[in-house]
Amino acid sequence: MRDYESGKWGFTLVWGLRGSVFPWALAMAVPNAILTFIVAYIMEVEDNFEPDPDTTKLVVSILATYSSVMMFILTFRSDIAYDRWWEGGTLLQKTRGEWFNAYSSLIAFSSAKPELDAKVEEFHHLLARCMSLLFCCALQQVSPSRERPFEIIDARGIEKASLKFLDSTTDKVEVIIQWIQRSIVLHMSTGVLPIAPPVLSRAFQEMSRGIVNLQNARKIADFPFPFPYAQASILMLLIHWSLVPILCSMLLTKVMAAMTSFFVIFFLWCINFIALQLESPFGGEPNDLPMEQMQRDWNQSLGTLLAKRAQRPPDFAFIPDMHRRLNIAMSDGGQSAGVGRLSVLSRSEEADRMAEMAAAFAAHEQEEKRKPVTDPVALAESK
């Protein structure tokens, strides 16, 4: 996907070539302007062509009517193309969100018993690799090429016979979802997932909502823009391209005719090429959706939740006098200019209170350090 910064005024966008439709539109506009100049020159020099007012009015009417119809059809197609592009990106993000919620829930539902640590970690890593494969296969399903490569978490350790079966089937997403759901059921009986079935069903629901969103995205990939519309629009564009040199030459001088034809053809074909770029959003062109980056971000998110610190909520040293005040701080660690307080104190009282809170906080930390470590995750980290 083409990333860019428009700046304050946006003028720098004019010179961008990567992902631009300007070169293609220029390839149509420049020859048309040259042809218009030649036709106008022939009419002015050789034939001394001078149309009468009625002919001029007719030509203007034909050109205006045809251009208006052309603009309507192209704008309609461009709007449909943008809707397909935006809807495709939205559905992929919804799919990612649902499946990540399911993954996060399964990580959170896992047992915290020390004797099951090895089984829990094995389940987590299998789940992460299946999820990575799942999103990769989902992106391949909507891509023009089903063999399009994406980055995945190393699948070594997964049974080779299962991977071979997955490679041979055309329903890869469905198979991986079945693997994940069956693994959940099996690990409920081993104690790895000691959660009540009604609560655990949340993960199944999120997996199912994710594949529903994926099927809606496949609708965009599998159903192209209707052929009659595409055929009629390109034919009208070609007829318009052929008529503009003649009609402009009948109305304007050769220089003005060439300039007019250039700008008319240039912008009409820009709209056409924009529609062609956007109506199939799952390819690898600069204006297509950033699917490779989406897969990399997905793998990064999966790996983040495998960290022990991500699986254990942080400790909180609650000091009533300090925390009940609900002071406001900036996200970068600074102090907010509009700090809210629940009580109004003088500066000396405020200083005394802050000193008391600092002493209480230091005492609390010393007390925490003297406590024995009982949390299994913290014990594993200390080892």
Secondary structure by P-SEA (a helix, b strand, c coil): cbbbbbccccccccccccccaaaaaaaacaaaaaaaaaaaaaaaccccccccaaaaaaaaaaaaaaaaaaaaaaaaaaaaaaaaaaaaaaaaaaaaaaaaaaaaaaaaaccccccaaaaaaaaaaaaaaaaaaaaaaaaaaacccccbbbbccccccccaaaaaaaaaccaaaaaaaaaaaaaaaaaaaaccccccccccaaaaaaaaaaaaaaaaaaaaaaccccaaaaaaaaaaaaaaaaaaaaaaaacccaaaaaaaaaaaaaaaaaaaaaaaaccccccccccccaaaaaaaaaaaaaaaaaccccccccccccccccccccccccccccccccccccccccaaaaaaaaaaaaaaaaaaaaaaaacccccaaaaaaac
